Amino acid sequence: MVGTTPGVPRERVAFLESALKKTAEDPECQKRFDSMGTPVDYAPGKVVLGDVNEMLSLSGEEKALIGSFMGAKGY
């Protein structure tokens, strides 16, 4: 996941999203990441922001359950 600070001009955000999407969809890039066992995928910033906001609104019990599935400690 890649993020930036609030207030970045829209044209810069659009450039970054375009560059990340091209990279993620490049067959050679996908081969390299696959060979490392790390799949790469692209999602637009608005989608990721929605997902992050949804995760932040979860209850403590829901966070603990998800954390246990992911092998995270401290939840």
CHARMM internal coordinates of N, CA and C (Angstrom, degrees):
IC EDIT
DIST 1 N 1 CA 1.4308
DIST 1 CA 1 C 1.5254
ANGL 1 N 1 CA 1 C 107.62
DIST 1 C 2 N 1.3175
ANGL 1 CA 1 C 2 N 114.99
DIHE 1 N 1 CA 1 C 2 N 140.11
DIST 2 N 2 CA 1.4548
ANGL 1 C 2 N 2 CA 121.44
DIHE 1 CA 1 C 2 N 2 CA 178.81
DIST 2 CA 2 C 1.5219
ANGL 2 N 2 CA 2 C 107.70
DIHE 1 C 2 N 2 CA 2 C -123.86
DIST 2 C 3 N 1.3158
ANGL 2 CA 2 C 3 N 115.88
DIHE 2 N 2 CA 2 C 3 N 136.29
DIST 3 N 3 CA 1.4591
ANGL 2 C 3 N 3 CA 120.10
DIHE 2 CA 2 C 3 N 3 CA 179.14
DIST 3 CA 3 C 1.5096
ANGL 3 N 3 CA 3 C 110.66
DIHE 2 C 3 N 3 CA 3 C -137.74
DIST 3 C 4 N 1.3087
ANGL 3 CA 3 C 4 N 114.96
DIHE 3 N 3 CA 3 C 4 N 171.29
DIST 4 N 4 CA 1.4566
ANGL 3 C 4 N 4 CA 121.26
DIHE 3 CA 3 C 4 N 4 CA 177.41
DIST 4 CA 4 C 1.5211
ANGL 4 N 4 CA 4 C 108.72
DIHE 3 C 4 N 4 CA 4 C -144.27
DIST 4 C 5 N 1.2967
ANGL 4 CA 4 C 5 N 115.93
DIHE 4 N 4 CA 4 C 5 N 176.51
DIST 5 N 5 CA 1.4599
ANGL 4 C 5 N 5 CA 120.78
DIHE 4 CA 4 C 5 N 5 CA -178.70
DIST 5 CA 5 C 1.5301
ANGL 5 N 5 CA 5 C 110.98
DIHE 4 C 5 N 5 CA 5 C -82.09
DIST 5 C 6 N 1.3191
ANGL 5 CA 5 C 6 N 116.67
DIHE 5 N 5 CA 5 C 6 N 158.13
DIST 6 N 6 CA 1.4718
ANGL 5 C 6 N 6 CA 119.20
DIHE 5 CA 5 C 6 N 6 CA 175.93
DIST 6 CA 6 C 1.5326
ANGL 6 N 6 CA 6 C 110.38
DIHE 5 C 6 N 6 CA 6 C -62.42
DIST 6 C 7 N 1.3137
ANGL 6 CA 6 C 7 N 115.50
DIHE 6 N 6 CA 6 C 7 N 152.40
DIST 7 N 7 CA 1.4537
ANGL 6 C 7 N 7 CA 120.90
DIHE 6 CA 6 C 7 N 7 CA 174.74
DIST 7 CA 7 C 1.5125
ANGL 7 N 7 CA 7 C 115.50
DIHE 6 C 7 N 7 CA 7 C 90.60
DIST 7 C 8 N 1.3224
ANGL 7 CA 7 C 8 N 118.22
DIHE 7 N 7 CA 7 C 8 N 2.65
DIST 8 N 8 CA 1.4632
ANGL 7 C 8 N 8 CA 120.37
DIHE 7 CA 7 C 8 N 8 CA 177.43
DIST 8 CA 8 C 1.5365
ANGL 8 N 8 CA 8 C 107.31
DIHE 7 C 8 N 8 CA 8 C -69.39
DIST 8 C 9 N 1.3358
ANGL 8 CA 8 C 9 N 117.35
DIHE 8 N 8 CA 8 C 9 N 132.70
DIST 9 N 9 CA 1.4690
ANGL 8 C 9 N 9 CA 119.49
DIHE 8 CA 8 C 9 N 9 CA -179.77
DIST 9 CA 9 C 1.5275
ANGL 9 N 9 CA 9 C 112.31
DIHE 8 C 9 N 9 CA 9 C -55.32
DIST 9 C 10 N 1.3165
ANGL 9 CA 9 C 10 N 115.89
DIHE 9 N 9 CA 9 C 10 N 142.65
DIST 10 N 10 CA 1.4724
ANGL 9 C 10 N 10 CA 121.69
DIHE 9 CA 9 C 10 N 10 CA -176.63
DIST 10 CA 10 C 1.5190
ANGL 10 N 10 CA 10 C 112.98
DIHE 9 C 10 N 10 CA 10 C -54.88
DIST 10 C 11 N 1.3410
ANGL 10 CA 10 C 11 N 116.82
DIHE 10 N 10 CA 10 C 11 N -38.40
DIST 11 N 11 CA 1.4650
ANGL 10 C 11 N 11 CA 118.23
DIHE 10 CA 10 C 11 N 11 CA -177.98
DIST 11 CA 11 C 1.5288
ANGL 11 N 11 CA 11 C 111.70
DIHE 10 C 11 N 11 CA 11 C -66.24
DIST 11 C 12 N 1.3208
ANGL 11 CA 11 C 12 N 117.07
DIHE 11 N 11 CA 11 C 12 N -30.96
DIST 12 N 12 CA 1.4697
ANGL 11 C 12 N 12 CA 120.11
DIHE 11 CA 11 C 12 N 12 CA 176.75
DIST 12 CA 12 C 1.5240
ANGL 12 N 12 CA 12 C 110.65
DIHE 11 C 12 N 12 CA 12 C -72.27
DIST 12 C 13 N 1.3247
ANGL 12 CA 12 C 13 N 116.11
DIHE 12 N 12 CA 12 C 13 N -41.11
DIST 13 N 13 CA 1.4665
ANGL 12 C 13 N 13 CA 119.93
DIHE 12 CA 12 C 13 N 13 CA 177.10
DIST 13 CA 13 C 1.5287
ANGL 13 N 13 CA 13 C 109.45
DIHE 12 C 13 N 13 CA 13 C -62.28
DIST 13 C 14 N 1.3266
ANGL 13 CA 13 C 14 N 116.85
DIHE 13 N 13 CA 13 C 14 N -43.56
DIST 14 N 14 CA 1.4665
ANGL 13 C 14 N 14 CA 120.94
DIHE 13 CA 13 C 14 N 14 CA 179.20
DIST 14 CA 14 C 1.5245
ANGL 14 N 14 CA 14 C 110.60
DIHE 13 C 14 N 14 CA 14 C -61.31
DIST 14 C 15 N 1.3354
ANGL 14 CA 14 C 15 N 117.26
DIHE 14 N 14 CA 14 C 15 N -41.12
DIST 15 N 15 CA 1.4619
ANGL 14 C 15 N 15 CA 120.98
DIHE 14 CA 14 C 15 N 15 CA 178.40
DIST 15 CA 15 C 1.5311
ANGL 15 N 15 CA 15 C 110.51
DIHE 14 C 15 N 15 CA 15 C -62.54
DIST 15 C 16 N 1.3301
ANGL 15 CA 15 C 16 N 116.42
DIHE 15 N 15 CA 15 C 16 N -46.93
DIST 16 N 16 CA 1.4609
ANGL 15 C 16 N 16 CA 120.50
DIHE 15 CA 15 C 16 N 16 CA -179.62
DIST 16 CA 16 C 1.5291
ANGL 16 N 16 CA 16 C 111.50
DIHE 15 C 16 N 16 CA 16 C -61.91
DIST 16 C 17 N 1.3367
ANGL 16 CA 16 C 17 N 116.22
DIHE 16 N 16 CA 16 C 17 N -44.28
DIST 17 N 17 CA 1.4645
ANGL 16 C 17 N 17 CA 119.46
DIHE 16 CA 16 C 17 N 17 CA 179.49
DIST 17 CA 17 C 1.5280
ANGL 17 N 17 CA 17 C 110.70
DIHE 16 C 17 N 17 CA 17 C -62.17
DIST 17 C 18 N 1.3201
ANGL 17 CA 17 C 18 N 116.61
DIHE 17 N 17 CA 17 C 18 N -41.61
DIST 18 N 18 CA 1.4633
ANGL 17 C 18 N 18 CA 120.70
DIHE 17 CA 17 C 18 N 18 CA 179.51
DIST 18 CA 18 C 1.5303
ANGL 18 N 18 CA 18 C 110.89
DIHE 17 C 18 N 18 CA 18 C -63.33
DIST 18 C 19 N 1.3182
ANGL 18 CA 18 C 19 N 116.22
DIHE 18 N 18 CA 18 C 19 N -45.79
DIST 19 N 19 CA 1.4655
ANGL 18 C 19 N 19 CA 120.29
DIHE 18 CA 18 C 19 N 19 CA -179.48
DIST 19 CA 19 C 1.5324
ANGL 19 N 19 CA 19 C 111.26
DIHE 18 C 19 N 19 CA 19 C -63.83
DIST 19 C 20 N 1.3161
ANGL 19 CA 19 C 20 N 116.95
DIHE 19 N 19 CA 19 C 20 N -42.42
DIST 20 N 20 CA 1.4666
ANGL 19 C 20 N 20 CA 120.28
DIHE 19 CA 19 C 20 N 20 CA 179.62
DIST 20 CA 20 C 1.5201
ANGL 20 N 20 CA 20 C 111.27
DIHE 19 C 20 N 20 CA 20 C -66.18
DIST 20 C 21 N 1.3286
ANGL 20 CA 20 C 21 N 116.21
DIHE 20 N 20 CA 20 C 21 N -40.10
DIST 21 N 21 CA 1.4667
ANGL 20 C 21 N 21 CA 119.79
DIHE 20 CA 20 C 21 N 21 CA 179.26
DIST 21 CA 21 C 1.5273
ANGL 21 N 21 CA 21 C 110.37
DIHE 20 C 21 N 21 CA 21 C -64.04
DIST 21 C 22 N 1.3367
ANGL 21 CA 21 C 22 N 117.15
DIHE 21 N 21 CA 21 C 22 N -45.55
DIST 22 N 22 CA 1.4712
ANGL 21 C 22 N 22 CA 120.50
DIHE 21 CA 21 C 22 N 22 CA 178.92
DIST 22 CA 22 C 1.5254
ANGL 22 N 22 CA 22 C 110.73
DIHE 21 C 22 N 22 CA 22 C -60.56
DIST 22 C 23 N 1.3201
ANGL 22 CA 22 C 23 N 116.31
DIHE 22 N 22 CA 22 C 23 N -41.45
DIST 23 N 23 CA 1.4616
ANGL 22 C 23 N 23 CA 120.25
DIHE 22 CA 22 C 23 N 23 CA 179.83
DIST 23 CA 23 C 1.5213
ANGL 23 N 23 CA 23 C 110.75
DIHE 22 C 23 N 23 CA 23 C -64.56
DIST 23 C 24 N 1.3260
ANGL 23 CA 23 C 24 N 116.46
DIHE 23 N 23 CA 23 C 24 N -47.35
DIST 24 N 24 CA 1.4656
ANGL 23 C 24 N 24 CA 120.93
DIHE 23 CA 23 C 24 N 24 CA -177.61
DIST 24 CA 24 C 1.5259
ANGL 24 N 24 CA 24 C 112.03
DIHE 23 C 24 N 24 CA 24 C -64.53
DIST 24 C 25 N 1.3272
ANGL 24 CA 24 C 25 N 116.98
DIHE 24 N 24 CA 24 C 25 N -30.63
DIST 25 N 25 CA 1.4642
ANGL 24 C 25 N 25 CA 120.51
DIHE 24 CA 24 C 25 N 25 CA -177.84
DIST 25 CA 25 C 1.5237
ANGL 25 N 25 CA 25 C 113.24
DIHE 24 C 25 N 25 CA 25 C -91.90
DIST 25 C 26 N 1.3292
ANGL 25 CA 25 C 26 N 117.79
DIHE 25 N 25 CA 25 C 26 N -4.49
DIST 26 N 26 CA 1.4520
ANGL 25 C 26 N 26 CA 121.52
DIHE 25 CA 25 C 26 N 26 CA 179.76
DIST 26 CA 26 C 1.5264
ANGL 26 N 26 CA 26 C 109.98
DIHE 25 C 26 N 26 CA 26 C -70.96
DIST 26 C 27 N 1.3296
ANGL 26 CA 26 C 27 N 117.77
DIHE 26 N 26 CA 26 C 27 N 124.08
DIST 27 N 27 CA 1.4724
ANGL 26 C 27 N 27 CA 119.82
DIHE 26 CA 26 C 27 N 27 CA -177.72
DIST 27 CA 27 C 1.5302
ANGL 27 N 27 CA 27 C 113.84
DIHE 26 C 27 N 27 CA 27 C -57.17
DIST 27 C 28 N 1.3228
ANGL 27 CA 27 C 28 N 117.88
DIHE 27 N 27 CA 27 C 28 N -39.14
DIST 28 N 28 CA 1.4678
ANGL 27 C 28 N 28 CA 120.45
DIHE 27 CA 27 C 28 N 28 CA 179.86
DIST 28 CA 28 C 1.5271
ANGL 28 N 28 CA 28 C 110.58
DIHE 27 C 28 N 28 CA 28 C -65.56
DIST 28 C 29 N 1.3167
ANGL 28 CA 28 C 29 N 116.66
DIHE 28 N 28 CA 28 C 29 N -41.10
DIST 29 N 29 CA 1.4727
ANGL 28 C 29 N 29 CA 120.94
DIHE 28 CA 28 C 29 N 29 CA 177.82
DIST 29 CA 29 C 1.5298
ANGL 29 N 29 CA 29 C 110.01
DIHE 28 C 29 N 29 CA 29 C -63.19
DIST 29 C 30 N 1.3229
ANGL 29 CA 29 C 30 N 116.29
DIHE 29 N 29 CA 29 C 30 N -43.81
DIST 30 N 30 CA 1.4635
ANGL 29 C 30 N 30 CA 119.82
DIHE 29 CA 29 C 30 N 30 CA 179.07
DIST 30 CA 30 C 1.5222
ANGL 30 N 30 CA 30 C 111.22
DIHE 29 C 30 N 30 CA 30 C -61.51
DIST 30 C 31 N 1.3264
ANGL 30 CA 30 C 31 N 117.20
DIHE 30 N 30 CA 30 C 31 N -40.32
DIST 31 N 31 CA 1.4720
ANGL 30 C 31 N 31 CA 120.35
DIHE 30 CA 30 C 31 N 31 CA 178.38
DIST 31 CA 31 C 1.5220
ANGL 31 N 31 CA 31 C 110.81
DIHE 30 C 31 N 31 CA 31 C -61.67
DIST 31 C 32 N 1.3302
ANGL 31 CA 31 C 32 N 116.33
DIHE 31 N 31 CA 31 C 32 N -43.82
DIST 32 N 32 CA 1.4653
ANGL 31 C 32 N 32 CA 119.94
DIHE 31 CA 31 C 32 N 32 CA -179.11
DIST 32 CA 32 C 1.5254
ANGL 32 N 32 CA 32 C 111.66
DIHE 31 C 32 N 32 CA 32 C -62.64
DIST 32 C 33 N 1.3207
ANGL 32 CA 32 C 33 N 116.37
DIHE 32 N 32 CA 32 C 33 N -46.65
DIST 33 N 33 CA 1.4573
ANGL 32 C 33 N 33 CA 119.09
DIHE 32 CA 32 C 33 N 33 CA -179.98
DIST 33 CA 33 C 1.5200
ANGL 33 N 33 CA 33 C 111.16
DIHE 32 C 33 N 33 CA 33 C -67.42
DIST 33 C 34 N 1.3222
ANGL 33 CA 33 C 34 N 117.29
DIHE 33 N 33 CA 33 C 34 N -40.31
DIST 34 N 34 CA 1.4674
ANGL 33 C 34 N 34 CA 120.29
DIHE 33 CA 33 C 34 N 34 CA 177.41
DIST 34 CA 34 C 1.5248
ANGL 34 N 34 CA 34 C 110.99
DIHE 33 C 34 N 34 CA 34 C -60.24
DIST 34 C 35 N 1.3351
ANGL 34 CA 34 C 35 N 117.42
DIHE 34 N 34 CA 34 C 35 N -39.61
DIST 35 N 35 CA 1.4607
ANGL 34 C 35 N 35 CA 120.50
DIHE 34 CA 34 C 35 N 35 CA -179.27
DIST 35 CA 35 C 1.5272
ANGL 35 N 35 CA 35 C 111.78
DIHE 34 C 35 N 35 CA 35 C -66.09
DIST 35 C 36 N 1.3394
ANGL 35 CA 35 C 36 N 116.69
DIHE 35 N 35 CA 35 C 36 N -22.28
DIST 36 N 36 CA 1.4683
ANGL 35 C 36 N 36 CA 121.15
DIHE 35 CA 35 C 36 N 36 CA 177.10
DIST 36 CA 36 C 1.5225
ANGL 36 N 36 CA 36 C 111.86
DIHE 35 C 36 N 36 CA 36 C -92.48
DIST 36 C 37 N 1.3398
ANGL 36 CA 36 C 37 N 115.96
DIHE 36 N 36 CA 36 C 37 N -0.74
DIST 37 N 37 CA 1.4621
ANGL 36 C 37 N 37 CA 119.56
DIHE 36 CA 36 C 37 N 37 CA -178.85
DIST 37 CA 37 C 1.5150
ANGL 37 N 37 CA 37 C 112.98
DIHE 36 C 37 N 37 CA 37 C 75.86
DIST 37 C 38 N 1.3347
ANGL 37 CA 37 C 38 N 116.03
DIHE 37 N 37 CA 37 C 38 N 20.95
DIST 38 N 38 CA 1.4553
ANGL 37 C 38 N 38 CA 121.43
DIHE 37 CA 37 C 38 N 38 CA -179.09
DIST 38 CA 38 C 1.5215
ANGL 38 N 38 CA 38 C 109.13
DIHE 37 C 38 N 38 CA 38 C -123.63
DIST 38 C 39 N 1.3316
ANGL 38 CA 38 C 39 N 117.39
DIHE 38 N 38 CA 38 C 39 N 94.03
DIST 39 N 39 CA 1.4669
ANGL 38 C 39 N 39 CA 118.13
DIHE 38 CA 38 C 39 N 39 CA -179.97
DIST 39 CA 39 C 1.5299
ANGL 39 N 39 CA 39 C 110.73
DIHE 38 C 39 N 39 CA 39 C -65.64
DIST 39 C 40 N 1.3017
ANGL 39 CA 39 C 40 N 115.55
DIHE 39 N 39 CA 39 C 40 N 148.23
DIST 40 N 40 CA 1.4562
ANGL 39 C 40 N 40 CA 120.73
DIHE 39 CA 39 C 40 N 40 CA 178.93
DIST 40 CA 40 C 1.5287
ANGL 40 N 40 CA 40 C 107.79
DIHE 39 C 40 N 40 CA 40 C -119.01
DIST 40 C 41 N 1.3068
ANGL 40 CA 40 C 41 N 115.44
DIHE 40 N 40 CA 40 C 41 N 140.05
DIST 41 N 41 CA 1.4596
ANGL 40 C 41 N 41 CA 120.97
DIHE 40 CA 40 C 41 N 41 CA -178.50
DIST 41 CA 41 C 1.5162
ANGL 41 N 41 CA 41 C 107.84
DIHE 40 C 41 N 41 CA 41 C -144.56
DIST 41 C 42 N 1.3131
ANGL 41 CA 41 C 42 N 117.02
DIHE 41 N 41 CA 41 C 42 N 156.22
DIST 42 N 42 CA 1.4589
ANGL 41 C 42 N 42 CA 121.62
DIHE 41 CA 41 C 42 N 42 CA 179.91
DIST 42 CA 42 C 1.5190
ANGL 42 N 42 CA 42 C 109.87
DIHE 41 C 42 N 42 CA 42 C -115.23
DIST 42 C 43 N 1.3088
ANGL 42 CA 42 C 43 N 115.92
DIHE 42 N 42 CA 42 C 43 N 137.92
DIST 43 N 43 CA 1.4590
ANGL 42 C 43 N 43 CA 122.79
DIHE 42 CA 42 C 43 N 43 CA 171.03
DIST 43 CA 43 C 1.5261
ANGL 43 N 43 CA 43 C 106.98
DIHE 42 C 43 N 43 CA 43 C -138.56
DIST 43 C 44 N 1.3261
ANGL 43 CA 43 C 44 N 117.99
DIHE 43 N 43 CA 43 C 44 N 136.80
DIST 44 N 44 CA 1.4662
ANGL 43 C 44 N 44 CA 120.25
DIHE 43 CA 43 C 44 N 44 CA 179.09
DIST 44 CA 44 C 1.5288
ANGL 44 N 44 CA 44 C 111.37
DIHE 43 C 44 N 44 CA 44 C -60.86
DIST 44 C 45 N 1.3110
ANGL 44 CA 44 C 45 N 115.63
DIHE 44 N 44 CA 44 C 45 N 152.35
DIST 45 N 45 CA 1.4619
ANGL 44 C 45 N 45 CA 121.37
DIHE 44 CA 44 C 45 N 45 CA -178.44
DIST 45 CA 45 C 1.5198
ANGL 45 N 45 CA 45 C 113.93
DIHE 44 C 45 N 45 CA 45 C -52.95
DIST 45 C 46 N 1.3326
ANGL 45 CA 45 C 46 N 117.26
DIHE 45 N 45 CA 45 C 46 N -39.04
DIST 46 N 46 CA 1.4701
ANGL 45 C 46 N 46 CA 120.01
DIHE 45 CA 45 C 46 N 46 CA -179.10
DIST 46 CA 46 C 1.5206
ANGL 46 N 46 CA 46 C 111.07
DIHE 45 C 46 N 46 CA 46 C -63.49
DIST 46 C 47 N 1.3220
ANGL 46 CA 46 C 47 N 116.76
DIHE 46 N 46 CA 46 C 47 N -36.36
DIST 47 N 47 CA 1.4668
ANGL 46 C 47 N 47 CA 120.97
DIHE 46 CA 46 C 47 N 47 CA 179.38
DIST 47 CA 47 C 1.5274
ANGL 47 N 47 CA 47 C 109.65
DIHE 46 C 47 N 47 CA 47 C -68.64
DIST 47 C 48 N 1.3255
ANGL 47 CA 47 C 48 N 116.21
DIHE 47 N 47 CA 47 C 48 N -46.55
DIST 48 N 48 CA 1.4706
ANGL 47 C 48 N 48 CA 120.41
DIHE 47 CA 47 C 48 N 48 CA -179.63
DIST 48 CA 48 C 1.5275
ANGL 48 N 48 CA 48 C 110.38
DIHE 47 C 48 N 48 CA 48 C -62.92
DIST 48 C 49 N 1.3248
ANGL 48 CA 48 C 49 N 117.37
DIHE 48 N 48 CA 48 C 49 N -43.02
DIST 49 N 49 CA 1.4624
ANGL 48 C 49 N 49 CA 120.69
DIHE 48 CA 48 C 49 N 49 CA 178.84
DIST 49 CA 49 C 1.5254
ANGL 49 N 49 CA 49 C 110.91
DIHE 48 C 49 N 49 CA 49 C -60.25
DIST 49 C 50 N 1.3183
ANGL 49 CA 49 C 50 N 117.10
DIHE 49 N 49 CA 49 C 50 N -41.70
DIST 50 N 50 CA 1.4662
ANGL 49 C 50 N 50 CA 120.41
DIHE 49 CA 49 C 50 N 50 CA 177.17
DIST 50 CA 50 C 1.5151
ANGL 50 N 50 CA 50 C 111.71
DIHE 49 C 50 N 50 CA 50 C -62.38
DIST 50 C 51 N 1.3360
ANGL 50 CA 50 C 51 N 116.56
DIHE 50 N 50 CA 50 C 51 N -42.41
DIST 51 N 51 CA 1.4727
ANGL 50 C 51 N 51 CA 121.11
DIHE 50 CA 50 C 51 N 51 CA 178.58
DIST 51 CA 51 C 1.5297
ANGL 51 N 51 CA 51 C 111.15
DIHE 50 C 51 N 51 CA 51 C -63.45
DIST 51 C 52 N 1.3379
ANGL 51 CA 51 C 52 N 116.48
DIHE 51 N 51 CA 51 C 52 N -44.09
DIST 52 N 52 CA 1.4672
ANGL 51 C 52 N 52 CA 120.59
DIHE 51 CA 51 C 52 N 52 CA -179.88
DIST 52 CA 52 C 1.5207
ANGL 52 N 52 CA 52 C 110.09
DIHE 51 C 52 N 52 CA 52 C -63.37
DIST 52 C 53 N 1.3244
ANGL 52 CA 52 C 53 N 117.40
DIHE 52 N 52 CA 52 C 53 N -45.78
DIST 53 N 53 CA 1.4672
ANGL 52 C 53 N 53 CA 120.22
DIHE 52 CA 52 C 53 N 53 CA 179.47
DIST 53 CA 53 C 1.5247
ANGL 53 N 53 CA 53 C 111.47
DIHE 52 C 53 N 53 CA 53 C -61.85
DIST 53 C 54 N 1.3178
ANGL 53 CA 53 C 54 N 116.80
DIHE 53 N 53 CA 53 C 54 N -38.12
DIST 54 N 54 CA 1.4659
ANGL 53 C 54 N 54 CA 120.38
DIHE 53 CA 53 C 54 N 54 CA 177.94
DIST 54 CA 54 C 1.5252
ANGL 54 N 54 CA 54 C 110.61
DIHE 53 C 54 N 54 CA 54 C -64.91
DIST 54 C 55 N 1.3341
ANGL 54 CA 54 C 55 N 116.96
DIHE 54 N 54 CA 54 C 55 N -43.22
DIST 55 N 55 CA 1.4606
ANGL 54 C 55 N 55 CA 120.23
DIHE 54 CA 54 C 55 N 55 CA 179.73
DIST 55 CA 55 C 1.5258
ANGL 55 N 55 CA 55 C 111.40
DIHE 54 C 55 N 55 CA 55 C -65.21
DIST 55 C 56 N 1.3202
ANGL 55 CA 55 C 56 N 116.98
DIHE 55 N 55 CA 55 C 56 N -37.52
DIST 56 N 56 CA 1.4657
ANGL 55 C 56 N 56 CA 119.90
DIHE 55 CA 55 C 56 N 56 CA -179.94
DIST 56 CA 56 C 1.5273
ANGL 56 N 56 CA 56 C 112.33
DIHE 55 C 56 N 56 CA 56 C -68.24
DIST 56 C 57 N 1.3300
ANGL 56 CA 56 C 57 N 116.73
DIHE 56 N 56 CA 56 C 57 N -22.28
DIST 57 N 57 CA 1.4591
ANGL 56 C 57 N 57 CA 119.42
DIHE 56 CA 56 C 57 N 57 CA -178.81
DIST 57 CA 57 C 1.5319
ANGL 57 N 57 CA 57 C 113.16
DIHE 56 C 57 N 57 CA 57 C -89.03
DIST 57 C 58 N 1.3277
ANGL 57 CA 57 C 58 N 117.88
DIHE 57 N 57 CA 57 C 58 N -0.49
DIST 58 N 58 CA 1.4611
ANGL 57 C 58 N 58 CA 120.92
DIHE 57 CA 57 C 58 N 58 CA -179.56
DIST 58 CA 58 C 1.5228
ANGL 58 N 58 CA 58 C 110.99
DIHE 57 C 58 N 58 CA 58 C -68.81
DIST 58 C 59 N 1.3206
ANGL 58 CA 58 C 59 N 114.92
DIHE 58 N 58 CA 58 C 59 N 153.19
DIST 59 N 59 CA 1.4601
ANGL 58 C 59 N 59 CA 120.07
DIHE 58 CA 58 C 59 N 59 CA 175.95
DIST 59 CA 59 C 1.5219
ANGL 59 N 59 CA 59 C 109.71
DIHE 58 C 59 N 59 CA 59 C -73.04
DIST 59 C 60 N 1.3222
ANGL 59 CA 59 C 60 N 116.44
DIHE 59 N 59 CA 59 C 60 N 165.69
DIST 60 N 60 CA 1.4618
ANGL 59 C 60 N 60 CA 121.35
DIHE 59 CA 59 C 60 N 60 CA 178.14
DIST 60 CA 60 C 1.5097
ANGL 60 N 60 CA 60 C 111.88
DIHE 59 C 60 N 60 CA 60 C -58.57
DIST 60 C 61 N 1.3180
ANGL 60 CA 60 C 61 N 116.98
DIHE 60 N 60 CA 60 C 61 N -40.01
DIST 61 N 61 CA 1.4606
ANGL 60 C 61 N 61 CA 121.34
DIHE 60 CA 60 C 61 N 61 CA -179.69
DIST 61 CA 61 C 1.5304
ANGL 61 N 61 CA 61 C 110.75
DIHE 60 C 61 N 61 CA 61 C -65.49
DIST 61 C 62 N 1.3385
ANGL 61 CA 61 C 62 N 116.83
DIHE 61 N 61 CA 61 C 62 N -41.61
DIST 62 N 62 CA 1.4704
ANGL 61 C 62 N 62 CA 120.57
DIHE 61 CA 61 C 62 N 62 CA 178.92
DIST 62 CA 62 C 1.5298
ANGL 62 N 62 CA 62 C 110.76
DIHE 61 C 62 N 62 CA 62 C -66.16
DIST 62 C 63 N 1.3285
ANGL 62 CA 62 C 63 N 116.98
DIHE 62 N 62 CA 62 C 63 N -40.92
DIST 63 N 63 CA 1.4633
ANGL 62 C 63 N 63 CA 120.74
DIHE 62 CA 62 C 63 N 63 CA 177.77
DIST 63 CA 63 C 1.5250
ANGL 63 N 63 CA 63 C 110.78
DIHE 62 C 63 N 63 CA 63 C -62.80
DIST 63 C 64 N 1.3329
ANGL 63 CA 63 C 64 N 116.83
DIHE 63 N 63 CA 63 C 64 N -40.67
DIST 64 N 64 CA 1.4573
ANGL 63 C 64 N 64 CA 120.77
DIHE 63 CA 63 C 64 N 64 CA 179.75
DIST 64 CA 64 C 1.5205
ANGL 64 N 64 CA 64 C 110.55
DIHE 63 C 64 N 64 CA 64 C -64.10
DIST 64 C 65 N 1.3209
ANGL 64 CA 64 C 65 N 117.01
DIHE 64 N 64 CA 64 C 65 N -40.43
DIST 65 N 65 CA 1.4644
ANGL 64 C 65 N 65 CA 121.15
DIHE 64 CA 64 C 65 N 65 CA 179.97
DIST 65 CA 65 C 1.5237
ANGL 65 N 65 CA 65 C 110.02
DIHE 64 C 65 N 65 CA 65 C -64.27
DIST 65 C 66 N 1.3234
ANGL 65 CA 65 C 66 N 116.92
DIHE 65 N 65 CA 65 C 66 N -48.25
DIST 66 N 66 CA 1.4672
ANGL 65 C 66 N 66 CA 120.64
DIHE 65 CA 65 C 66 N 66 CA 178.92
DIST 66 CA 66 C 1.5253
ANGL 66 N 66 CA 66 C 110.29
DIHE 65 C 66 N 66 CA 66 C -63.24
DIST 66 C 67 N 1.3234
ANGL 66 CA 66 C 67 N 117.02
DIHE 66 N 66 CA 66 C 67 N -42.66
DIST 67 N 67 CA 1.4655
ANGL 66 C 67 N 67 CA 120.92
DIHE 66 CA 66 C 67 N 67 CA 178.24
DIST 67 CA 67 C 1.5202
ANGL 67 N 67 CA 67 C 111.93
DIHE 66 C 67 N 67 CA 67 C -59.07
DIST 67 C 68 N 1.3306
ANGL 67 CA 67 C 68 N 116.67
DIHE 67 N 67 CA 67 C 68 N -39.54
DIST 68 N 68 CA 1.4608
ANGL 67 C 68 N 68 CA 119.41
DIHE 67 CA 67 C 68 N 68 CA 179.87
DIST 68 CA 68 C 1.5297
ANGL 68 N 68 CA 68 C 111.01
DIHE 67 C 68 N 68 CA 68 C -68.02
DIST 68 C 69 N 1.3313
ANGL 68 CA 68 C 69 N 117.76
DIHE 68 N 68 CA 68 C 69 N -35.59
DIST 69 N 69 CA 1.4696
ANGL 68 C 69 N 69 CA 121.05
DIHE 68 CA 68 C 69 N 69 CA 176.67
DIST 69 CA 69 C 1.5226
ANGL 69 N 69 CA 69 C 110.57
DIHE 68 C 69 N 69 CA 69 C -64.72
DIST 69 C 70 N 1.3176
ANGL 69 CA 69 C 70 N 115.90
DIHE 69 N 69 CA 69 C 70 N -35.98
DIST 70 N 70 CA 1.4611
ANGL 69 C 70 N 70 CA 120.67
DIHE 69 CA 69 C 70 N 70 CA -176.23
DIST 70 CA 70 C 1.5174
ANGL 70 N 70 CA 70 C 112.65
DIHE 69 C 70 N 70 CA 70 C -88.07
DIST 70 C 71 N 1.3101
ANGL 70 CA 70 C 71 N 117.32
DIHE 70 N 70 CA 70 C 71 N -5.61
DIST 71 N 71 CA 1.4592
ANGL 70 C 71 N 71 CA 121.23
DIHE 70 CA 70 C 71 N 71 CA -179.43
DIST 71 CA 71 C 1.5260
ANGL 71 N 71 CA 71 C 112.76
DIHE 70 C 71 N 71 CA 71 C 78.38
DIST 71 C 72 N 1.3502
ANGL 71 CA 71 C 72 N 116.19
DIHE 71 N 71 CA 71 C 72 N 17.94
DIST 72 N 72 CA 1.4673
ANGL 71 C 72 N 72 CA 120.32
DIHE 71 CA 71 C 72 N 72 CA 179.28
DIST 72 CA 72 C 1.5155
ANGL 72 N 72 CA 72 C 109.64
DIHE 71 C 72 N 72 CA 72 C -80.80
DIST 72 C 73 N 1.3155
ANGL 72 CA 72 C 73 N 116.09
DIHE 72 N 72 CA 72 C 73 N 145.74
DIST 73 N 73 CA 1.4615
ANGL 72 C 73 N 73 CA 120.49
DIHE 72 CA 72 C 73 N 73 CA 179.19
DIST 73 CA 73 C 1.5172
ANGL 73 N 73 CA 73 C 109.53
DIHE 72 C 73 N 73 CA 73 C -109.89
DIST 73 C 74 N 1.3128
ANGL 73 CA 73 C 74 N 115.83
DIHE 73 N 73 CA 73 C 74 N 151.99
DIST 74 N 74 CA 1.4548
ANGL 73 C 74 N 74 CA 120.64
DIHE 73 CA 73 C 74 N 74 CA 176.65
DIST 74 CA 74 C 1.5150
ANGL 74 N 74 CA 74 C 114.51
DIHE 73 C 74 N 74 CA 74 C 96.95
DIST 74 C 75 N 1.3492
ANGL 74 CA 74 C 75 N 117.48
DIHE 74 N 74 CA 74 C 75 N 11.17
DIST 75 N 75 CA 1.4525
ANGL 74 C 75 N 75 CA 119.57
DIHE 74 CA 74 C 75 N 75 CA 178.59
DIST 75 CA 75 C 1.5005
ANGL 75 N 75 CA 75 C 110.73
DIHE 74 C 75 N 75 CA 75 C -104.01
END
COOR INIT
IC SEED 1 N 1 CA 1 C
IC BUILD
